[in-house]
Amino acid sequence: MWLIILAFAATIVTPIWYSMAENDKYLLKYLCLILWGTTIMVFVDHTIGFLTEGGEFIELTLDATILGIAMLIVALIIWEIILLIKDPKKVLYRK
């Protein structure tokens, strides 16, 4: 389920970023990169686990759902830290 949650979030954020790419004041390119990187990492993890151990490719349990939500929250926290450090609207670090 965590693969589905992360892939869904990445596919939602990507067109939003692409439509605002000329003026990326919210640095959505970093959020896209984080989400797609995590989605690819989880896909590789699921694929290797499925090929070596067998079983289910997509786990549909409550634990897997909570893990997917937790990973999405961590991705958003990292993106917000990047926003605070870069401060694209010059709110925190006025010159």
N, CA, C and O of each residue as an XYZ file, in Angstrom:
380
protein
N       0.816     -1.200      0.000
C       0.000      0.000      0.000
C       0.858      1.261      0.000
O       0.454      2.298     -0.525
N       2.044      1.159      0.594
C       2.890      2.348      0.642
C       3.373      2.736     -0.735
O       3.576      3.920     -1.004
N       3.563      1.761     -1.621
C       3.919      2.073     -3.000
C       2.790      2.849     -3.684
O       3.046      3.807     -4.412
N       1.569      2.443     -3.454
C       0.407      3.110     -4.062
C       0.268      4.538     -3.541
O       0.020      5.462     -4.316
N       0.425      4.718     -2.247
C       0.275      6.049     -1.638
C       1.340      7.006     -2.180
O       1.030      8.137     -2.553
N       2.590      6.552     -2.221
C       3.666      7.422     -2.687
C       3.556      7.712     -4.178
O       3.795      8.841     -4.608
N       3.196      6.704     -4.970
C       3.032      6.920     -6.409
C       1.865      7.865     -6.689
O       1.944      8.703     -7.587
N       0.793      7.730     -5.930
C      -0.355      8.624     -6.097
C       0.027     10.065     -5.767
O      -0.323     10.988     -6.502
N       0.746     10.256     -4.659
C       1.178     11.602     -4.279
C       2.118     12.192     -5.325
O       2.020     13.375     -5.653
N       3.020     11.380     -5.847
C       3.960     11.867     -6.867
C       3.233     12.246     -8.149
O       3.574     13.248     -8.777
N       2.237     11.460     -8.546
C       1.509     11.783     -9.772
C       0.581     12.978     -9.599
O       0.213     13.612    -10.588
N       0.200     13.296     -8.390
C      -0.609     14.499     -8.150
C       0.277     15.750     -8.151
O      -0.096     16.776     -8.720
N       1.443     15.664     -7.515
C       2.310     16.832     -7.381
C       2.992     17.186     -8.711
O       3.229     18.363     -8.986
N       3.305     16.192     -9.526
C       4.035     16.452    -10.769
C       3.303     17.388    -11.728
O       3.919     18.345    -12.197
N       2.019     17.169    -12.049
C       1.363     18.137    -12.949
C       1.191     19.519    -12.315
O       1.196     20.529    -13.019
N       1.041     19.567    -11.000
C       0.950     20.867    -10.333
C       2.263     21.620    -10.503
O       2.269     22.806    -10.832
N       3.383     20.921    -10.274
C       4.686     21.551    -10.461
C       4.887     21.947    -11.922
O       5.368     23.043    -12.206
N       4.521     21.062    -12.846
C       4.752     21.328    -14.258
C       3.953     22.538    -14.743
O       4.424     23.293    -15.594
N       2.759     22.723    -14.208
C       1.959     23.870    -14.625
C       2.508     25.184    -14.064
O       2.226     26.254    -14.605
N       3.287     25.109    -12.986
C       3.855     26.308    -12.380
C       5.379     26.332    -12.491
O       6.034     27.004    -11.694
N       5.958     25.620    -13.454
C       7.411     25.444    -13.528
C       8.155     26.749    -13.810
O       9.287     26.916    -13.357
N       7.542     27.671    -14.545
C       8.231     28.920    -14.842
C       8.473     29.743    -13.585
O       9.511     30.390    -13.446
N       7.519     29.714    -12.682
C       7.613     30.472    -11.437
C       7.431     29.497    -10.273
O       6.375     29.457     -9.642
N       8.459     28.725    -10.001
C       8.379     27.683     -8.976
C       8.698     28.269     -7.602
O       9.704     27.918     -6.986
N       7.832     29.164     -7.132
C       8.107     29.858     -5.875
C       7.932     28.967     -4.656
O       8.427     29.299     -3.578
N       7.244     27.851     -4.799
C       7.074     26.923     -3.675
C       8.011     25.731     -3.760
O       7.894     24.795     -2.970
N       8.935     25.752     -4.703
C       9.951     24.718     -4.872
C       9.350     23.318     -4.960
O       9.826     22.382     -4.317
N       8.301     23.190     -5.763
C       7.656     21.893     -5.939
C       8.546     20.902     -6.678
O       8.298     19.697     -6.634
N       9.579     21.396     -7.357
C      10.501     20.480     -8.035
C      11.196     19.584     -7.021
O      11.471     18.421     -7.315
N      11.484     20.102     -5.843
C      12.111     19.292     -4.807
C      11.137     18.251     -4.256
O      11.519     17.111     -3.995
N       9.887     18.648     -4.082
C       8.888     17.697     -3.606
C       8.682     16.581     -4.626
O       8.562     15.414     -4.254
N       8.641     16.935     -5.918
C       8.522     15.916     -6.970
C       9.702     14.964     -6.934
O       9.531     13.748     -7.021
N      10.898     15.517     -6.806
C      12.098     14.696     -6.767
C      12.085     13.751     -5.567
O      12.428     12.576     -5.698
N      11.698     14.249     -4.423
C      11.633     13.422     -3.218
C      10.607     12.309     -3.386
O      10.890     11.150     -3.085
N       9.411     12.658     -3.868
C       8.343     11.661     -3.993
C       8.656     10.620     -5.062
O       8.439      9.429     -4.842
N       9.170     11.056     -6.230
C       9.498     10.083     -7.267
C      10.679      9.217     -6.855
O      10.693      8.021     -7.147
N      11.661      9.788     -6.189
C      12.790      8.997     -5.698
C      12.350      7.945     -4.698
O      12.799      6.800     -4.752
N      11.470      8.333     -3.786
C      10.952      7.388     -2.807
C      10.088      6.325     -3.470
O      10.148      5.156     -3.088
N       9.289      6.711     -4.454
C       8.451      5.746     -5.169
C       9.308      4.723     -5.900
O       9.015      3.528     -5.856
N      10.359      5.174     -6.568
C      11.252      4.245     -7.265
C      11.952      3.331     -6.272
O      12.093      2.135     -6.529
N      12.393      3.870     -5.145
C      13.048      3.070     -4.117
C      12.114      1.984     -3.586
O      12.524      0.834     -3.429
N      10.868      2.344     -3.310
C       9.899      1.374     -2.798
C       9.555      0.343     -3.867
O       9.376     -0.833     -3.551
N       9.459      0.767     -5.137
C       9.184     -0.172     -6.217
C      10.299     -1.207     -6.335
O      10.029     -2.397     -6.492
N      11.552     -0.754     -6.261
C      12.683     -1.683     -6.316
C      12.650     -2.629     -5.116
O      12.906     -3.824     -5.263
N      12.341     -2.107     -3.943
C      12.240     -2.928     -2.737
C      11.168     -4.003     -2.892
O      11.402     -5.167     -2.567
N      10.002     -3.619     -3.384
C       8.919     -4.579     -3.595
C       9.288     -5.615     -4.658
O       8.997     -6.801     -4.501
N       9.920     -5.169     -5.727
C      10.287     -6.085     -6.810
C      11.306     -7.116     -6.336
O      11.146     -8.308     -6.600
N      12.345     -6.675     -5.645
C      13.365     -7.606     -5.158
C      12.777     -8.543     -4.113
O      13.075     -9.738     -4.110
N      11.944     -8.008     -3.224
C      11.288     -8.861     -2.236
C      10.370     -9.892     -2.879
O      10.315    -11.040     -2.438
N       9.660     -9.491     -3.904
C       8.752    -10.406     -4.602
C       9.526    -11.487     -5.349
O       9.125    -12.651     -5.344
N      10.623    -11.113     -5.986
C      11.405    -12.088     -6.748
C      12.169    -13.056     -5.859
O      12.331    -14.222     -6.218
N      12.639    -12.597     -4.712
C      13.433    -13.474     -3.845
C      12.578    -14.293     -2.887
O      12.880    -15.460     -2.636
N      11.517    -13.702     -2.349
C      10.723    -14.383     -1.339
C       9.352    -14.818     -1.827
O       8.724    -15.679     -1.209
N       8.878    -14.244     -2.919
C       7.529    -14.540     -3.396
C       6.505    -13.786     -2.562
O       6.840    -12.792     -1.918
N       5.292    -14.238     -2.567
C       4.243    -13.590     -1.797
C       3.558    -12.495     -2.577
O       3.533    -12.508     -3.808
N       3.003    -11.548     -1.846
C       2.261    -10.449     -2.461
C       3.216     -9.340     -2.905
O       4.193     -9.032     -2.223
N       2.915     -8.754     -4.056
C       3.707     -7.609     -4.516
C       3.244     -6.334     -3.826
O       4.067     -5.522     -3.405
N       1.945     -6.155     -3.709
C       1.361     -4.999     -3.018
C       0.705     -5.513     -1.748
O      -0.201     -6.345     -1.792
N       1.173     -5.010     -0.627
C       0.642     -5.424      0.665
C      -0.488     -4.471      1.065
O      -0.276     -3.264      1.186
N      -1.677     -5.015      1.265
C      -2.843     -4.184      1.589
C      -3.258     -4.401      3.039
O      -4.344     -4.909      3.317
N      -2.389     -4.017      3.949
C      -2.688     -4.146      5.371
C      -2.694     -2.761      6.013
O      -2.282     -1.770      5.410
N      -3.167     -2.726      7.238
C      -3.193     -1.461      7.976
C      -1.773     -0.962      8.239
O      -1.516      0.239      8.162
N      -0.848     -1.875      8.548
C       0.540     -1.477      8.787
C       1.169     -0.860      7.544
O       1.892      0.132      7.637
N       0.895     -1.442      6.387
C       1.447     -0.900      5.139
C       0.853      0.471      4.827
O       1.547      1.344      4.304
N      -0.421      0.662      5.143
C      -1.062      1.961      4.927
C      -0.468      3.018      5.858
O      -0.194      4.141      5.433
N      -0.275      2.662      7.106
C       0.318      3.598      8.067
C       1.746      3.935      7.664
O       2.170      5.084      7.782
N       2.495      2.937      7.187
C       3.859      3.186      6.725
C       3.871      4.134      5.529
O       4.723      5.019      5.453
N       2.943      3.959      4.603
C       2.859      4.852      3.446
C       2.539      6.277      3.843
O       3.119      7.221      3.307
N       1.622      6.438      4.777
C       1.272      7.777      5.258
C       2.449      8.400      6.004
O       2.719      9.592      5.861
N       3.152      7.586      6.803
C       4.314      8.090      7.534
C       5.420      8.533      6.570
O       6.060      9.562      6.788
N       5.642      7.757      5.506
C       6.661      8.136      4.525
C       6.269      9.408      3.780
O       7.125     10.232      3.461
N       4.984      9.567      3.504
C       4.510     10.787      2.856
C       4.692     11.991      3.772
O       5.074     13.065      3.307
N       4.430     11.831      5.049
C       4.619     12.924      6.010
C       6.093     13.305      6.102
O       6.424     14.489      6.157
N       6.983     12.307      6.120
C       8.419     12.601      6.170
C       8.852     13.353      4.911
O       9.643     14.291      4.996
N       8.341     12.951      3.745
C       8.669     13.657      2.498
C       8.206     15.107      2.562
O       8.927     16.007      2.131
N       7.007     15.341      3.097
C       6.511     16.714      3.216
C       7.328     17.523      4.215
O       7.555     18.714      4.003
N       7.771     16.893      5.298
C       8.601     17.588      6.280
C       9.934     17.990      5.663
O      10.404     19.109      5.871
N      10.542     17.086      4.907
C      11.810     17.405      4.244
C      11.619     18.556      3.264
O      12.461     19.451      3.188
N      10.518     18.541      2.514
C      10.234     19.626      1.574
C      10.049     20.956      2.309
O      10.523     21.993      1.845
N       9.367     20.926      3.444
C       9.169     22.157      4.213
C      10.477     22.675      4.788
O      10.672     23.887      4.879
N      11.370     21.786      5.177
C      12.691     22.216      5.651
C      13.452     22.889      4.513
O      14.103     23.914      4.716
N      13.368     22.309      3.319
C      14.009     22.935      2.158
C      13.418     24.317      1.903
O      14.148     25.262      1.604
N      12.088     24.437      2.021
C      11.450     25.741      1.843
C      11.947     26.751      2.872
O      12.196     27.909      2.534
N      12.092     26.326      4.108
C      12.562     27.244      5.146
C      14.013     27.663      4.915
O      14.377     28.814      5.156
N      14.832     26.735      4.452
C      16.239     27.049      4.233
C      16.415     27.955      3.007
O      17.140     28.947      3.070
N      15.766     27.620      1.912
C      15.915     28.400      0.672
C      15.140     29.710      0.722
O      15.573     30.704      0.140
N      14.008     29.726      1.403
C      13.164     30.911      1.571
C      12.946     31.656      0.249
O      13.421     32.780      0.091
N      12.227     31.037     -0.708
C      12.095     31.646     -2.040
C      11.305     32.952     -2.057
O      11.496     33.764     -2.963
N      10.442     33.175     -1.103
C       9.661     34.417     -1.075
C      10.295     35.467     -0.158
O       9.714     36.529      0.063
N      11.463     35.176      0.367
C      12.215     36.095      1.236
C      11.382     36.577      2.409
O      11.344     37.772      2.703
N      10.716     35.652      3.074
C       9.901     35.978      4.239
C      10.765     35.944      5.505
O      10.650     36.828      6.354
N      11.616     34.943      5.636
C      12.427     34.809      6.839
C      13.701     35.634      6.786
O      14.110     36.225      7.786
N      14.317     35.672      5.631
C      15.599     36.358      5.489
C      15.453     37.535      4.540
O      15.805     37.441      3.364
N      14.942     38.626      5.044
C      14.798     39.820      4.205
C      16.127     40.532      4.113
O      16.876     40.610      5.086
N      16.407     41.043      2.951
C      17.690     41.735      2.742
C      17.507     43.221      2.767
O      18.475     43.965      2.608
